[in-house]
């Protein structure tokens, strides 16, 4: 029994002393040595170095068992498989240069639609630049999009500087019992004028007339209410680039329609009387005759001549030894009230 046990133990000992097959491990070690540390992350490379050192130790051990060689192989193979490659840092030089180029452009030089495309591409490019881990593929794509947007920009047509019309200086005066005449000085750069009117200071302005032509410097406002005040502003305008450009409006001026001044007044002395005559004024109800003796400052109304066509009056109370001055006023009766017009020029009749 003892002899048989001894024989079995000797056989097992001879089996264990059999040299391990390390060819697979040697091949894996050669594979690991061919790799470069710069291509992988430090952590994964450190694990590989540990497994490689153990594998090389096993290769050097003359009495290494097959199980030890196999274990070293498995550990080294696992370390190789677990290596993490270093992703190369993207080159953003060209993208940064193109972003700087885009930022130097002005939106006012291009159409809104094409500028919005560039704006979107620029925002995307700046987002990629700010990413530390952006891939080269992402950088190149952002660069291409930005270059396309810049090439597609559409320039605006050059705009002619706006020539704003100059300010207007206006005047308003009654022209008759139902009309007011506006006059103004020609404004620079004007193509025409607009007339604004209102009938009370608190009311809003309304444009009642647009006059074409830079040389037009007056306008007659007709069909108005006698003795009512009307307020006016005149503003010059021009059309440029398809738009209406207005100048500074005139200051507000006002007037009311009243009878016009009586014209062509004459005075002739006949004995102790003085005969007066004048030109008919339209749209009136009659005339007032005023007189002032030489040396006096006070005018006296000496007669009311009723009727638009009554254009003569004889002053029978004139003293033949005195010199007199006369004025004639036309008047219009509105709702039982006489509205006096402008005075005529004074006419003097010597003694």
The 8 nearest C-alpha neighbors of each residue, nearest first, counted from 0:
[[1, 3, 2, 4, 5, 6, 7, 8],
 [2, 0, 4, 3, 5, 6, 7, 8],
 [1, 3, 5, 0, 4, 6, 7, 8],
 [2, 4, 6, 0, 5, 1, 7, 8],
 [5, 3, 7, 1, 6, 2, 8, 0],
 [4, 6, 2, 8, 3, 7, 1, 9],
 [5, 7, 3, 9, 4, 8, 2, 10],
 [8, 6, 10, 4, 9, 5, 11, 3],
 [7, 9, 11, 5, 10, 6, 12, 4],
 [8, 10, 12, 6, 7, 11, 13, 5],
 [9, 11, 7, 13, 8, 12, 14, 6],
 [12, 10, 14, 8, 13, 9, 7, 15],
 [13, 11, 9, 15, 14, 10, 8, 16],
 [12, 14, 16, 10, 11, 15, 9, 17],
 [13, 15, 11, 17, 12, 16, 10, 9],
 [16, 14, 12, 17, 13, 11, 64, 18],
 [15, 17, 13, 14, 18, 12, 62, 64],
 [16, 18, 14, 15, 19, 13, 64, 62],
 [17, 19, 16, 20, 62, 64, 63, 65],
 [20, 18, 65, 64, 21, 63, 17, 68],
 [19, 21, 22, 65, 18, 68, 23, 24],
 [22, 20, 24, 23, 19, 25, 68, 58],
 [21, 23, 25, 24, 20, 26, 27, 19],
 [24, 22, 26, 25, 21, 27, 72, 20],
 [23, 25, 72, 27, 21, 26, 22, 28],
 [24, 26, 22, 28, 23, 27, 21, 29],
 [25, 27, 29, 23, 24, 28, 22, 30],
 [28, 26, 30, 24, 29, 25, 31, 23],
 [27, 29, 25, 31, 30, 26, 24, 32],
 [28, 30, 32, 26, 27, 31, 25, 33],
 [31, 29, 27, 28, 33, 32, 26, 34],
 [30, 32, 28, 33, 29, 34, 27, 79],
 [33, 31, 29, 34, 30, 28, 35, 51],
 [32, 34, 30, 31, 29, 35, 28, 36],
 [33, 35, 32, 31, 36, 30, 38, 37],
 [36, 34, 37, 38, 33, 39, 32, 31],
 [35, 37, 38, 39, 44, 34, 41, 40],
 [38, 36, 35, 39, 85, 40, 41, 84],
 [37, 39, 36, 85, 84, 35, 40, 34],
 [40, 38, 84, 85, 83, 37, 36, 44],
 [39, 41, 85, 43, 42, 83, 84, 44],
 [42, 40, 44, 43, 45, 39, 36, 37],
 [43, 41, 45, 44, 40, 46, 39, 83],
 [42, 44, 82, 46, 45, 40, 41, 83],
 [45, 43, 47, 41, 46, 42, 40, 48],
 [44, 46, 48, 42, 47, 43, 41, 49],
 [47, 45, 49, 43, 44, 48, 78, 50],
 [48, 46, 78, 44, 50, 45, 49, 51],
 [47, 49, 51, 45, 46, 50, 52, 44],
 [48, 50, 46, 52, 47, 51, 45, 53],
 [49, 51, 75, 47, 53, 52, 48, 74],
 [52, 50, 54, 48, 53, 49, 47, 75],
 [51, 53, 55, 49, 54, 50, 48, 56],
 [54, 52, 56, 50, 51, 55, 57, 49],
 [53, 55, 51, 57, 71, 56, 52, 50],
 [56, 54, 58, 52, 57, 53, 51, 59],
 [57, 55, 53, 59, 54, 58, 52, 60],
 [56, 58, 54, 60, 55, 59, 53, 68],
 [57, 59, 55, 56, 60, 54, 21, 25],
 [58, 60, 56, 57, 61, 55, 63, 54],
 [61, 59, 57, 63, 58, 62, 56, 55],
 [62, 60, 63, 59, 58, 18, 57, 19],
 [63, 61, 60, 64, 18, 16, 19, 17],
 [62, 64, 60, 61, 67, 57, 19, 65],
 [63, 65, 67, 19, 66, 62, 68, 18],
 [64, 66, 19, 68, 67, 69, 20, 63],
 [65, 67, 69, 64, 68, 70, 19, 63],
 [68, 66, 70, 64, 65, 69, 71, 63],
 [69, 67, 65, 71, 66, 70, 21, 72],
 [68, 70, 72, 66, 67, 71, 65, 73],
 [69, 71, 67, 73, 72, 68, 66, 74],
 [72, 70, 54, 68, 74, 69, 73, 75],
 [71, 73, 69, 24, 75, 70, 74, 76],
 [74, 72, 76, 70, 71, 75, 77, 69],
 [73, 75, 77, 71, 72, 76, 50, 70],
 [74, 76, 50, 78, 72, 77, 73, 51],
 [77, 75, 73, 79, 78, 74, 72, 80],
 [76, 78, 80, 74, 75, 79, 73, 81],
 [79, 77, 47, 81, 75, 80, 76, 46],
 [80, 78, 76, 81, 82, 77, 75, 47],
 [79, 81, 77, 78, 82, 76, 83, 75],
 [82, 80, 78, 79, 77, 83, 43, 47],
 [81, 83, 43, 79, 80, 78, 84, 39],
 [84, 82, 39, 40, 43, 81, 85, 44],
 [83, 85, 39, 38, 40, 86, 82, 43],
 [84, 86, 39, 38, 40, 87, 83, 37],
 [85, 87, 84, 88, 134, 38, 39, 89],
 [88, 86, 85, 89, 134, 135, 38, 90],
 [89, 87, 86, 90, 134, 132, 135, 133],
 [88, 90, 135, 134, 91, 87, 133, 138],
 [91, 89, 92, 88, 135, 138, 93, 94],
 [92, 90, 94, 93, 95, 89, 138, 128],
 [91, 93, 95, 94, 90, 96, 97, 89],
 [94, 92, 96, 95, 91, 97, 142, 90],
 [93, 95, 97, 91, 142, 96, 92, 98],
 [96, 94, 98, 92, 97, 93, 91, 99],
 [97, 95, 93, 99, 94, 98, 92, 100],
 [96, 98, 100, 94, 99, 95, 93, 101],
 [99, 97, 95, 101, 100, 96, 94, 102],
 [100, 98, 102, 96, 97, 101, 95, 103],
 [101, 99, 97, 103, 98, 102, 96, 104],
 [102, 100, 98, 103, 99, 104, 97, 149],
 [101, 103, 99, 104, 100, 98, 105, 121],
 [102, 104, 100, 101, 99, 105, 98, 106],
 [103, 105, 102, 101, 106, 100, 108, 107],
 [106, 104, 107, 108, 103, 109, 102, 101],
 [105, 107, 108, 109, 114, 104, 111, 110],
 [106, 108, 105, 109, 110, 155, 111, 104],
 [107, 109, 106, 155, 105, 154, 110, 104],
 [110, 108, 154, 155, 153, 106, 107, 114],
 [109, 111, 112, 113, 155, 153, 114, 154],
 [110, 112, 114, 113, 115, 109, 106, 107],
 [111, 113, 115, 114, 110, 116, 109, 153],
 [114, 112, 152, 116, 115, 110, 111, 153],
 [113, 115, 117, 111, 116, 112, 118, 110],
 [114, 116, 118, 112, 117, 113, 111, 119],
 [117, 115, 113, 119, 114, 118, 148, 120],
 [118, 116, 148, 114, 120, 115, 119, 121],
 [117, 119, 115, 121, 116, 120, 114, 122],
 [118, 120, 122, 116, 117, 121, 115, 123],
 [121, 119, 117, 145, 123, 122, 118, 144],
 [122, 120, 124, 118, 123, 119, 117, 125],
 [121, 123, 125, 119, 124, 120, 126, 118],
 [122, 124, 126, 120, 121, 125, 119, 127],
 [125, 123, 121, 141, 127, 126, 122, 120],
 [124, 126, 128, 122, 127, 123, 121, 129],
 [125, 127, 123, 129, 124, 128, 122, 130],
 [128, 126, 124, 130, 129, 125, 133, 138],
 [129, 127, 125, 126, 130, 124, 91, 95],
 [128, 130, 126, 127, 125, 131, 133, 124],
 [131, 129, 133, 127, 132, 128, 126, 125],
 [130, 132, 133, 129, 128, 88, 127, 89],
 [133, 131, 130, 134, 88, 89, 86, 129],
 [134, 132, 130, 131, 137, 127, 89, 135],
 [135, 133, 137, 136, 89, 132, 138, 88],
 [134, 136, 89, 138, 137, 139, 90, 133],
 [135, 137, 139, 134, 138, 140, 133, 89],
 [138, 136, 140, 134, 135, 139, 141, 133],
 [139, 137, 135, 141, 136, 140, 142, 134],
 [138, 140, 142, 136, 141, 137, 135, 143],
 [139, 141, 137, 143, 142, 138, 136, 144],
 [142, 140, 124, 144, 138, 143, 139, 145],
 [141, 143, 139, 145, 94, 140, 144, 146],
 [144, 142, 140, 146, 145, 141, 147, 139],
 [145, 143, 141, 147, 142, 146, 120, 148],
 [144, 146, 148, 120, 142, 147, 143, 141],
 [145, 147, 143, 149, 148, 144, 142, 150],
 [146, 148, 150, 144, 145, 149, 151, 143],
 [149, 147, 117, 151, 145, 146, 150, 116],
 [150, 148, 146, 151, 152, 147, 145, 117],
 [149, 151, 147, 148, 152, 146, 153, 145],
 [150, 152, 148, 149, 147, 153, 113, 117],
 [153, 151, 113, 149, 150, 148, 154, 114],
 [154, 152, 109, 110, 113, 151, 155, 114],
 [155, 153, 109, 108, 110, 152, 156, 157],
 [154, 156, 109, 110, 108, 157, 153, 107],
 [155, 157, 158, 154, 108, 109, 110, 153],
 [158, 156, 155, 159, 108, 154, 160, 109],
 [159, 157, 160, 156, 240, 155, 161, 239],
 [158, 160, 161, 157, 240, 239, 162, 156],
 [161, 159, 158, 162, 239, 163, 157, 240],
 [160, 162, 163, 159, 239, 244, 240, 158],
 [163, 161, 160, 164, 188, 239, 244, 237],
 [162, 164, 246, 161, 244, 165, 245, 188],
 [165, 163, 246, 188, 189, 187, 235, 236],
 [164, 166, 187, 186, 246, 163, 247, 167],
 [165, 167, 247, 246, 248, 186, 249, 164],
 [166, 168, 249, 186, 248, 169, 234, 184],
 [167, 169, 249, 183, 184, 166, 170, 250],
 [170, 168, 183, 182, 249, 167, 233, 184],
 [169, 171, 182, 181, 183, 252, 172, 168],
 [172, 170, 181, 254, 180, 253, 252, 182],
 [173, 171, 254, 180, 179, 174, 181, 170],
 [172, 174, 179, 256, 175, 255, 254, 257],
 [173, 175, 179, 178, 180, 259, 172, 256],
 [176, 174, 178, 258, 259, 177, 173, 257],
 [175, 177, 257, 256, 258, 225, 178, 282],
 [178, 176, 223, 222, 175, 256, 225, 224],
 [179, 177, 221, 175, 174, 220, 256, 223],
 [180, 178, 173, 174, 220, 172, 219, 256],
 [179, 181, 219, 172, 174, 171, 218, 173],
 [180, 182, 171, 218, 217, 170, 219, 179],
 [183, 181, 217, 170, 169, 216, 171, 180],
 [184, 182, 169, 216, 168, 170, 217, 185],
 [183, 185, 168, 216, 186, 167, 169, 182],
 [184, 186, 216, 183, 214, 187, 213, 167],
 [187, 185, 165, 189, 167, 166, 184, 164],
 [186, 188, 165, 189, 164, 185, 166, 163],
 [189, 187, 164, 186, 165, 162, 190, 163],
 [190, 188, 164, 213, 236, 187, 237, 191],
 [191, 189, 213, 237, 212, 236, 211, 188],
 [190, 192, 211, 212, 213, 210, 189, 236],
 [191, 193, 235, 210, 234, 236, 209, 211],
 [192, 194, 209, 234, 208, 233, 210, 235],
 [195, 193, 233, 208, 206, 207, 232, 209],
 [196, 194, 206, 232, 205, 231, 204, 207],
 [195, 197, 231, 205, 230, 204, 206, 232],
 [196, 198, 230, 204, 199, 229, 202, 205],
 [197, 199, 229, 230, 228, 202, 196, 200],
 [198, 200, 202, 201, 197, 230, 229, 228],
 [201, 199, 202, 198, 197, 230, 203, 204],
 [202, 200, 199, 203, 198, 197, 204, 230],
 [201, 203, 199, 200, 197, 204, 198, 205],
 [204, 202, 205, 197, 201, 200, 196, 199],
 [203, 205, 197, 196, 195, 202, 206, 231],
 [206, 204, 195, 196, 207, 197, 203, 194],
 [205, 207, 195, 194, 208, 196, 193, 204],
 [208, 206, 194, 195, 205, 196, 209, 193],
 [207, 209, 194, 193, 206, 210, 195, 192],
 [210, 208, 193, 192, 194, 211, 207, 191],
 [209, 211, 192, 191, 193, 208, 212, 215],
 [212, 210, 191, 190, 209, 192, 213, 215],
 [211, 213, 191, 190, 214, 215, 210, 192],
 [212, 214, 190, 191, 189, 215, 211, 185],
 [213, 215, 212, 216, 185, 191, 190, 211],
 [214, 216, 213, 212, 217, 191, 210, 211],
 [215, 217, 183, 182, 214, 184, 185, 218],
 [218, 216, 182, 181, 215, 183, 219, 180],
 [217, 219, 181, 180, 220, 182, 216, 215],
 [220, 218, 180, 179, 221, 181, 178, 217],
 [219, 221, 179, 178, 180, 218, 222, 223],
 [222, 220, 178, 223, 177, 219, 179, 180],
 [223, 221, 177, 178, 224, 220, 176, 225],
 [222, 224, 177, 221, 178, 225, 256, 220],
 [225, 223, 227, 177, 226, 256, 222, 176],
 [224, 226, 256, 176, 177, 227, 257, 223],
 [225, 227, 255, 256, 257, 224, 228, 338],
 [228, 226, 255, 225, 224, 229, 256, 198],
 [227, 229, 255, 254, 198, 226, 253, 230],
 [228, 230, 198, 253, 254, 255, 197, 227],
 [231, 229, 253, 197, 196, 252, 198, 251],
 [232, 230, 196, 252, 251, 195, 253, 229],
 [231, 233, 195, 251, 249, 194, 248, 250],
 [232, 234, 194, 249, 248, 193, 195, 167],
 [235, 233, 248, 193, 192, 246, 249, 167],
 [234, 236, 192, 246, 189, 191, 245, 164],
 [237, 235, 245, 189, 244, 191, 192, 190],
 [236, 238, 190, 244, 189, 243, 239, 245],
 [237, 239, 243, 242, 244, 241, 240, 236],
 [238, 240, 241, 242, 237, 243, 244, 161],
 [241, 239, 242, 238, 159, 158, 161, 243],
 [240, 242, 239, 238, 243, 244, 237, 158],
 [243, 241, 239, 238, 240, 244, 237, 245],
 [242, 244, 238, 237, 245, 239, 236, 241],
 [243, 245, 237, 236, 238, 242, 163, 239],
 [246, 244, 236, 235, 164, 243, 237, 163],
 [245, 247, 164, 235, 165, 163, 166, 236],
 [246, 248, 166, 234, 249, 165, 245, 167],
 [249, 247, 234, 233, 166, 167, 232, 246],
 [250, 248, 167, 233, 232, 168, 169, 234],
 [249, 251, 232, 252, 248, 168, 169, 233],
 [250, 252, 232, 231, 249, 230, 253, 169],
 [253, 251, 231, 230, 171, 170, 250, 232],
 [252, 254, 230, 229, 171, 231, 228, 251],
 [253, 255, 172, 228, 229, 171, 173, 256],
 [254, 256, 228, 226, 227, 173, 229, 257],
 [257, 255, 176, 173, 225, 226, 177, 178],
 [256, 258, 176, 340, 226, 175, 225, 173],
 [259, 257, 340, 176, 175, 329, 330, 283],
 [260, 258, 175, 341, 340, 174, 257, 261],
 [261, 259, 341, 343, 342, 262, 340, 258],
 [260, 262, 343, 327, 328, 280, 259, 329],
 [261, 263, 278, 264, 343, 277, 260, 344],
 [264, 262, 277, 278, 265, 261, 276, 343],
 [263, 265, 277, 262, 276, 346, 278, 266],
 [264, 266, 276, 275, 277, 263, 346, 267],
 [267, 265, 275, 274, 348, 273, 268, 276],
 [268, 266, 274, 273, 269, 275, 265, 348],
 [267, 269, 273, 272, 274, 270, 266, 348],
 [270, 268, 272, 273, 271, 267, 274, 319],
 [269, 271, 272, 268, 319, 273, 318, 315],
 [270, 272, 319, 318, 269, 317, 315, 273],
 [273, 271, 315, 269, 314, 270, 317, 268],
 [274, 272, 268, 314, 267, 313, 269, 266],
 [273, 275, 313, 267, 266, 312, 268, 314],
 [276, 274, 266, 312, 265, 311, 313, 273],
 [275, 277, 311, 265, 310, 264, 312, 266],
 [278, 276, 264, 263, 310, 262, 265, 279],
 [277, 279, 262, 263, 280, 310, 261, 264],
 [278, 280, 310, 308, 281, 277, 307, 261],
 [279, 281, 261, 278, 283, 282, 307, 259],
 [282, 280, 283, 279, 307, 175, 258, 259],
 [281, 283, 176, 280, 284, 307, 175, 331],
 [284, 282, 331, 307, 281, 330, 285, 258],
 [283, 285, 331, 307, 306, 330, 332, 305],
 [284, 286, 305, 306, 307, 304, 330, 283],
 [285, 287, 329, 304, 328, 330, 303, 305],
 [288, 286, 303, 328, 327, 302, 304, 329],
 [287, 289, 327, 302, 300, 301, 326, 303],
 [288, 290, 300, 326, 299, 325, 301, 298],
 [291, 289, 325, 299, 298, 324, 300, 326],
 [290, 292, 298, 324, 323, 297, 299, 295],
 [291, 293, 323, 295, 322, 294, 324, 290],
 [292, 294, 322, 295, 323, 291, 324, 321],
 [293, 295, 292, 296, 291, 322, 323, 297],
 [294, 296, 292, 293, 297, 291, 298, 323],
 [297, 295, 298, 294, 291, 292, 293, 299],
 [296, 298, 295, 291, 299, 292, 290, 294],
 [299, 297, 291, 290, 289, 296, 300, 295],
 [300, 298, 289, 290, 301, 291, 297, 288],
 [299, 301, 289, 288, 302, 290, 298, 287],
 [302, 300, 289, 288, 299, 290, 303, 287],
 [301, 303, 288, 300, 287, 304, 289, 286],
 [304, 302, 287, 286, 305, 288, 301, 285],
 [303, 305, 286, 285, 287, 302, 306, 309],
 [306, 304, 285, 303, 284, 286, 309, 307],
 [305, 307, 285, 284, 309, 308, 304, 286],
 [306, 308, 285, 284, 283, 309, 279, 280],
 [307, 309, 306, 310, 279, 285, 280, 305],
 [310, 308, 306, 307, 311, 304, 305, 285],
 [309, 311, 277, 276, 308, 279, 278, 312],
 [312, 310, 276, 275, 309, 277, 313, 274],
 [311, 313, 275, 274, 276, 314, 310, 304],
 [314, 312, 274, 273, 315, 275, 272, 311],
 [313, 315, 273, 272, 316, 317, 274, 312],
 [314, 316, 272, 317, 313, 273, 271, 274],
 [317, 315, 314, 318, 272, 271, 273, 313],
 [316, 318, 315, 272, 314, 271, 319, 273],
 [319, 317, 320, 321, 271, 316, 272, 350],
 [318, 320, 271, 350, 321, 317, 270, 272],
 [319, 321, 350, 318, 322, 271, 317, 349],
 [322, 320, 350, 318, 319, 323, 349, 292],
 [321, 323, 349, 350, 293, 348, 292, 320],
 [322, 324, 292, 348, 293, 291, 347, 321],
 [325, 323, 347, 291, 346, 290, 348, 345],
 [326, 324, 290, 346, 345, 289, 347, 291],
 [327, 325, 289, 345, 343, 288, 342, 290],
 [326, 328, 288, 343, 287, 342, 261, 289],
 [329, 327, 342, 287, 286, 340, 341, 261],
 [328, 330, 286, 340, 285, 258, 339, 287],
 [331, 329, 339, 338, 285, 340, 286, 283],
 [332, 330, 284, 283, 338, 337, 333, 339],
 [331, 333, 337, 336, 335, 284, 338, 334],
 [332, 334, 336, 335, 337, 331, 338, 225],
 [335, 333, 336, 332, 337, 331, 338, 225],
 [336, 334, 333, 332, 337, 331, 338, 284],
 [335, 337, 333, 332, 334, 338, 331, 339],
 [336, 338, 332, 331, 330, 339, 333, 335],
 [339, 337, 331, 330, 332, 336, 340, 257],
 [340, 338, 330, 329, 337, 328, 331, 258],
 [339, 341, 258, 257, 329, 330, 259, 328],
 [342, 340, 260, 259, 328, 258, 343, 339],
 [343, 341, 328, 260, 327, 326, 344, 340],
 [342, 344, 261, 260, 327, 326, 262, 345],
 [345, 343, 346, 342, 326, 262, 264, 261],
 [346, 344, 326, 325, 343, 324, 347, 327],
 [345, 347, 325, 324, 344, 326, 348, 265],
 [348, 346, 324, 323, 325, 349, 345, 266],
 [347, 349, 323, 322, 266, 324, 350, 346],
 [348, 350, 322, 347, 323, 321, 268, 324],
 [349, 322, 321, 320, 319, 348, 323, 268]]
